[in-house]
């Protein structure tokens, strides 16, 4: 579910100006993925 929300945010950001948001959301996604994989 969390990944879905992130995707939605990415879509919205990408739709507008997500050029600098991309790397940020990617890093967040990685962090979340690590937590999910660990937990």
C-alpha positions, 0 to 999 in steps of 0.5 A, a space after each residue: 500500500 505504501 508503495 502505491 501511495 509513493 507511485 501516486 505521488 511520483 505520478 503527480 510530481 512527474 506530471 508537473 515538475 518532478 525533475 528534482 523530485 525524482 531523485 528525492 522520491 527514489 531515495 525515499 523509496 529505497 529507504 522504505 524498501 529497506 525498512 519493509 525488507 528488514 521488517 
